[in-house]
Amino acid sequence: MGRLNNKVAVVTGSATGIGAATVKLYAKEGATVVCADVNENDVQKTVDEVIQAGGQAEAYSLDVSKEESVSAFADYLKDKYGKIDILFNNAGIDQEGGKVHEYPVELFDRIIAVDLRGTFLTSKFLIPLMMDQGGSIINTSSMSGRAADLDRLRV
Ligand SMILES: NC(=O)c1ccc[n+]([C@@H]2O[C@H](COP(=O)([O-])OP(=O)(O)OC[C@H]3O[C@@H](n4cnc5c(N)ncnc54)[C@H](O)[C@@H]3O)[C@@H](O)[C@H]2O)c1
């Protein structure tokens, strides 16, 4: 028996890295995992690996920064599963932008749109799918959110 049998888990940013590794662990524990990412090719690879290992997963093309994309995703999940049990908000952009006075405004806007707005949007639209039975929301963060990274900040 896996610890996540009969659970439906959504993992955003699951094409690579932490998200892909989490998908494999959740599937090994028995969850059906919906792997949502803008990177359609690599997210399909994550799904293929899970299925080859005997787990259950599917890929969904999602842009967490776009309200209409997240809203349509919530409708899809409701129609297909009726509920979700786990939402792992992991989609993010981890790109070095330099010191504040040199930092590109476009990159700042993109990171806020994906990391912050995206986490809000997926939570807003997917929480109703957890309300009847309860569930867990996990948000990926960073050590840089807990303490200043002096190498990056020093001018
Ligand atoms: N790896 C680290 O050292 C580290 C440190 C601090 C924070 N983080 C954060 O952890 C998370 C995962 O990091 P990772 O190292 O696995 O990086 P990663 O780049 O391998 O994974 C991020 C995933 O998010 C996806 N993504 C990007 N924009 C998206 C969007 N608009 N909609 C949906 N998906 C989108 C990417 O396609 C990718 O699959 C990120 O949020 C990152 O900022 C990572």
Ligand as a Chemical Component Dictionary entry (heavy atoms), coordinates in Angstrom:
data_LIG
# 
_chem_comp.id                   LIG 
_chem_comp.type                 NON-POLYMER 
_chem_comp.pdbx_formal_charge   0 
_chem_comp.three_letter_code    LIG 
# 
loop_
_chem_comp_atom.comp_id 
_chem_comp_atom.atom_id 
_chem_comp_atom.alt_atom_id 
_chem_comp_atom.type_symbol 
_chem_comp_atom.charge 
_chem_comp_atom.model_Cartn_x 
_chem_comp_atom.model_Cartn_y 
_chem_comp_atom.model_Cartn_z 
_chem_comp_atom.pdbx_ordinal 
LIG N1  N1  N 0  16.940 24.410 -7.654  1  
LIG C1  C1  C 0  17.207 25.336 -6.721  2  
LIG O1  O1  O 0  18.313 25.459 -6.201  3  
LIG C2  C2  C 0  16.107 26.271 -6.266  4  
LIG C3  C3  C 0  16.386 27.189 -5.251  5  
LIG C4  C4  C 0  15.358 28.023 -4.825  6  
LIG C5  C5  C 0  14.097 27.949 -5.382  7  
LIG N2  N2  N 1  13.861 27.052 -6.387  8  
LIG C6  C6  C 0  12.519 27.018 -6.961  9  
LIG O2  O2  O 0  12.085 25.663 -6.999  10 
LIG C7  C7  C 0  11.206 25.489 -8.104  11 
LIG C8  C8  C 0  11.684 24.344 -8.971  12 
LIG O3  O3  O 0  13.015 24.593 -9.317  13 
LIG P1  P1  P 0  13.892 23.609 -10.196 14 
LIG O4  O4  O 0  15.299 23.780 -9.763  15 
LIG O5  O5  O -1 13.326 22.233 -10.194 16 
LIG O6  O6  O 0  13.764 24.354 -11.613 17 
LIG P2  P2  P 0  13.287 23.849 -13.044 18 
LIG O7  O7  O 0  13.563 24.998 -13.980 19 
LIG O8  O8  O 0  13.884 22.521 -13.354 20 
LIG O9  O9  O 0  11.718 23.660 -12.856 21 
LIG C9  C9  C 0  10.802 24.709 -12.960 22 
LIG C10 C10 C 0  9.650  24.237 -13.847 23 
LIG O10 O10 O 0  8.664  25.268 -13.900 24 
LIG C11 C11 C 0  8.167  25.298 -15.219 25 
LIG N3  N3  N 0  7.546  26.583 -15.517 26 
LIG C12 C12 C 0  8.149  27.769 -15.747 27 
LIG N4  N4  N 0  7.244  28.707 -16.045 28 
LIG C13 C13 C 0  6.022  28.102 -15.995 29 
LIG C14 C14 C 0  4.690  28.563 -16.202 30 
LIG N5  N5  N 0  4.441  29.839 -16.538 31 
LIG N6  N6  N 0  3.676  27.681 -16.059 32 
LIG C15 C15 C 0  3.924  26.393 -15.730 33 
LIG N7  N7  N 0  5.163  25.894 -15.537 34 
LIG C16 C16 C 0  6.201  26.750 -15.662 35 
LIG C17 C17 C 0  9.381  25.020 -16.084 36 
LIG O11 O11 O 0  9.009  24.603 -17.397 37 
LIG C18 C18 C 0  10.073 23.922 -15.281 38 
LIG O12 O12 O 0  9.614  22.637 -15.641 39 
LIG C19 C19 C 0  11.178 26.819 -8.843  40 
LIG O13 O13 O 0  10.028 27.532 -8.400  41 
LIG C20 C20 C 0  12.451 27.498 -8.391  42 
LIG O14 O14 O 0  12.365 28.908 -8.468  43 
LIG C21 C21 C 0  14.822 26.219 -6.831  44 
# 
loop_
_chem_comp_bond.comp_id 
_chem_comp_bond.atom_id_1 
_chem_comp_bond.atom_id_2 
_chem_comp_bond.value_order 
_chem_comp_bond.pdbx_ordinal 
LIG N1  C1  SING 1  
LIG C1  O1  DOUB 2  
LIG C1  C2  SING 3  
LIG C2  C3  SING 4  
LIG C2  C21 DOUB 5  
LIG C3  C4  DOUB 6  
LIG C4  C5  SING 7  
LIG C5  N2  DOUB 8  
LIG N2  C6  SING 9  
LIG N2  C21 SING 10 
LIG C6  O2  SING 11 
LIG C6  C20 SING 12 
LIG O2  C7  SING 13 
LIG C7  C8  SING 14 
LIG C7  C19 SING 15 
LIG C8  O3  SING 16 
LIG O3  P1  SING 17 
LIG P1  O4  DOUB 18 
LIG P1  O5  SING 19 
LIG P1  O6  SING 20 
LIG O6  P2  SING 21 
LIG P2  O7  DOUB 22 
LIG P2  O8  SING 23 
LIG P2  O9  SING 24 
LIG O9  C9  SING 25 
LIG C9  C10 SING 26 
LIG C10 O10 SING 27 
LIG C10 C18 SING 28 
LIG O10 C11 SING 29 
LIG C11 N3  SING 30 
LIG C11 C17 SING 31 
LIG N3  C12 SING 32 
LIG N3  C16 SING 33 
LIG C12 N4  DOUB 34 
LIG N4  C13 SING 35 
LIG C13 C14 SING 36 
LIG C13 C16 DOUB 37 
LIG C14 N5  SING 38 
LIG C14 N6  DOUB 39 
LIG N6  C15 SING 40 
LIG C15 N7  DOUB 41 
LIG N7  C16 SING 42 
LIG C17 O11 SING 43 
LIG C17 C18 SING 44 
LIG C18 O12 SING 45 
LIG C19 O13 SING 46 
LIG C19 C20 SING 47 
LIG C20 O14 SING 48 
# 
